Structures are given as structure tokens and as C-alpha cells.
Amino acid sequence: MPSKKIFLDEDYIPKQWYCILPDLPKPLPPPIDPATRAPGAGIVEKIFPKQILAQEMSTERWISIPDEVREVYRLWRPTPMYRAFGLEKALKTPAKIYYKYEGVSPPGSHKPNTAVAQAYYNMKEGVSRLATETGAGQWGSSLAFACMLFGLKCTVYMVKASYQQKPYRRIMMESYGADVYASPSTQTKSGRAILKENPDSPGSLGIAISEAVEDALEHDTVNYGIGSVFNHVLTHQTVIGLEAKEQMAVAGDYPDVIFGCIGGGSSFSGLFWPFYYDKISKKAPKDVRFVATEATACPKVTKGEYTYDHGDTARLTPLVPMHTIGHDFIPAPIHAGGLRYHGIAPTISRLYQEKQLETKAYNQLEVFEAAKLFIQTEGIIPAPEPAHAIKGAIDEALRCKETGEEKVILFLLCGHGYFDMQAYDDYLNGKLQPYEYPAEKVAESMRKLRQLYPWLDEVKKKFI
Ligand SMILES: Cc1ncc(COP(=O)(O)O)c(C=O)c1O
């Protein structure tokens, strides 16, 4: 039986985003300015528009989506949800598997849900250009797309490994009118410093963030756009989960367990936050579980430490309370470029500490095996990042087969993989290696962090 699409009324697009901050089990610890060792947002106030800053610290649970943003969402929203009959049949599982598909947006992922909102607020406040980083190219394409729609210029620092692996993503960004540089680049002081030390550096998200932030700080009418981690980004993504709840209702089901992948945590949060709200406000008919899947090549939650660390390699950002494997992390060039970030959204860290969500790490070989089964049963080629969530969902469905449980599984297919053909070619030709980031390297980075800030544990004890 082919998979079945669950429709929503064409006009159904949420009118408000959901912000989890008032509903966290414990408030988020404040960011710390390392210069004063006290709470302080540092440069953050200089690189975002006021509306975004207000959303970052919102005490409101529901935030109105501007009409102009909803009009743009109309281009591809509501996104489809599918019941994966083909996959269920292949697995011979009694579980029901659903997935929400964000690959139908013009740039091909969930990222424009926030890019459009960020470009809109910046345009309203008179900004002329946005600078940003991109890993896999998904975020860069999304911000380039959004800037084009609201008449802003866009500069993208693209992690060099991806720039080389994914020329088509660069061309897409350039087609939307953006300027794209391989990072580390010679455009910025931080890029030049890295290149001096290591001319062959493959780059990292942390390095590319440093370049984009520096660009924004040095130019008056330039701001910075961020694709994940920050509260406002995750909030904008909740259109995914709000629609998914409606679609589950149309299907007459409710999930027992929800899977998503985590780079910085925005797509997964976008899906699960509205279900979390159901749960804590006692509206959920079931005790739904939330499972975040990450790459063993970048295991920030499963092997990282919950502490204060910088969001970028050049240490321009304040210290942020999050699970981290160290801001000096240089990833192996695995294909899931969007998962190669050393930290995670502070909200995810808080919820994980409070046992509100689980985490699983998978290596790229097992992830591509799962993607292959998905492709051959459902037909859509997933991006390597959400293939981690597919792996989680398949394992859960196989567990149900053993126990006979008829669980309802929901996962997020947050982007398509039609620009990731090199990755599939490598997999199909047996060239992919499973890769685990060594625990010793995490310990070394944590030692260095404490050498840099000998007072780190004091501050951690006080605030985390
Ligand atoms: C398709 C896709 N999925 C997932 C991610 C990971 O980011 P996040 O955890 O914020 O969703 C990325 C990041 O670039 C991405 O491009």
C-alpha cells in the first residue's frame, strides 16, 4: 500500500507561534559575559533587531505571526504529513508511522520558517543586509530566499567542507542573489587568523559563525541571521508542530513517541514543543515521549558536558548554558553537515537535564541504511540530517514488532536530500565510514575551556 497524505485545509496556517520559555520545568540559566563573569548578552544586542530580541526573552506563551510572514508561509504551508504505510509494511511492524515533511519549501527544508520571520523583522527596522553562516547549505539558501523576498542583501559564510561537497547549494544561494564565501575566508579577521594557522582548515559551523558575527558587528546597517539554537528561532519553527497536531487529529491518532534530529535543535523543537505544551497542560491523551537523534561524529548531548561555552570558535558570543563538546571542535567531514555544531539549544539542554526528553546517537553508516529503506518504501530522498530521525523511528518500530505494541510513531522529515547525491553515491559505493567522536577529545576541549576560564565551575554552580 502506498503511503497516505494527510491533508489540512489550504488556509490552515497557525496565527501564533508557541514559545516554550514560560513552560520550562526550570527557567533557563542566563548567558554569561566572560569579561564580567556576570549575566550579560554581550554582542547579541548589537546584531539582532529589537523584535527578535524581545522574542528571545519572551514571557508570552503565544506570539502573533505577522500577516506578511503568513502570506509568505502560504507559498508552501501547510506542509504535508504522511502515514508511512510502505515503511510499516517493509518492517512488518504493528506500529503506525507518521512523518511530517518540510522538504516542500522552496529551499527544501524547515529553515525558511524562521528565515522569513527574521528577514521581515530586520527589514522593518531598516537593516540593509544580513550576514550568516551555513553548514549543509540549507540555512544559507533559506536566508538568501527570505532576504530576496523582503529586499535585503545577504552574505553567507559557508563551511568549506560543504562549499566543496555541495556546489549546487552555493549556486542556489547565488541564484537568490546572495554573496557566498567558503569559510574560513579572507573576508574577516577571524577567518584570516584560522587560515594562517591552518591553510587547509575544512572549516566548522563555529568558525563560520565567527565570520558572520564579525561582519555584522563591523557594519552599521548589517545584522546577523541565525538558523538554530536561539529561542526565537525554535519558536518560529513551531508552525511545524502546530500543524502536525491538527493533522494527527484528522488522522484520528496521537503520537506515543516523536523523533527528530538535532544540529542546534530547531527543527525537532518546532515539532515537539506544541506536543510538550499539550503534555504539561494535561491536554495530551497519552504520555508522549520525545527523542532527539544526533550524529556519533558530533555527540554534544550524549557525550558532551552541560556547562557554559561559547557559541563560536572565535569566542565572540557570550557563554551560553548548553551541552557542548567544545567551541574548538573541528568535525570530521561527515555528510550530515547540519548536525556538525558543537553545542545545542539551551532549551534542549534544560529539558534533557529535567528528563523531559531522551537522546540517541547514530553513525552515518546506519543512518544511510535507514535512509535507503525509507527511499525504497516511501520514495522521498531524505537529507542526511533527518535520516537520523528515520533511523530512530525504524528502531522503535522494530522494537514494537518484538513486543507487539501498536505504538504511534511520529518523526520529522525536515528536508529533502536532492542536493546530497554525493553522500548517497559514497554510501552506495561502500565509501562511508562509521565515525565516533572520541570522548578523550571532548575531555581535552573541556580542560582547555577551564584553562581559559578557571572560574567556570564557580559560575556553573551558581547559575546552572
Ligand atoms: C535539513 C536539515 N536538518 C536539520 C538541521 C539541523 O539543524 P536543527 O537542529 O536546528 O534543525 C539542518 C541544519 O542545517 C538541516 O539543514
The ligand as an SDF file (V2000), in Angstrom:
LIG
                    3D

 16 16  0  0  0  0  0  0  0  0999 V2000
   17.9320   19.5990    6.6390 C   0  0  0  0  0  0  0  0  0  0  0  0
   18.4760   19.9500    7.9780 C   0  0  0  0  0  0  0  0  0  0  0  0
   18.0330   19.2750    9.0390 N   0  0  0  0  0  0  0  0  0  0  0  0
   18.4750   19.5370   10.2720 C   0  0  0  0  0  0  0  0  0  0  0  0
   19.4310   20.5050   10.5020 C   0  0  0  0  0  0  0  0  0  0  0  0
   19.9110   20.7100   11.8940 C   0  0  0  0  0  0  0  0  0  0  0  0
   19.5380   21.9120   12.4780 O   0  0  0  0  0  0  0  0  0  0  0  0
   18.4040   21.9950   13.5670 P   0  0  0  0  0  0  0  0  0  0  0  0
   18.7570   21.0400   14.6670 O   0  0  0  0  0  0  0  0  0  0  0  0
   18.4220   23.3930   14.0320 O   0  0  0  0  0  0  0  0  0  0  0  0
   17.1250   21.6320   12.9150 O   0  0  0  0  0  0  0  0  0  0  0  0
   19.9290   21.2490    9.4330 C   0  0  0  0  0  0  0  0  0  0  0  0
   20.8950   22.3250    9.6800 C   0  0  0  0  0  0  0  0  0  0  0  0
   21.4750   22.9010    8.8130 O   0  0  0  0  0  0  0  0  0  0  0  0
   19.4330   20.9640    8.1390 C   0  0  0  0  0  0  0  0  0  0  0  0
   19.8820   21.6390    7.0780 O   0  0  0  0  0  0  0  0  0  0  0  0
  1  2  1  0
  2  3  1  0
  2 15  2  0
  3  4  2  0
  4  5  1  0
  5  6  1  0
  5 12  2  0
  6  7  1  0
  7  8  1  0
  8  9  2  0
  8 10  1  0
  8 11  1  0
 12 13  1  0
 12 15  1  0
 13 14  2  0
 15 16  1  0
M  END
$$$$
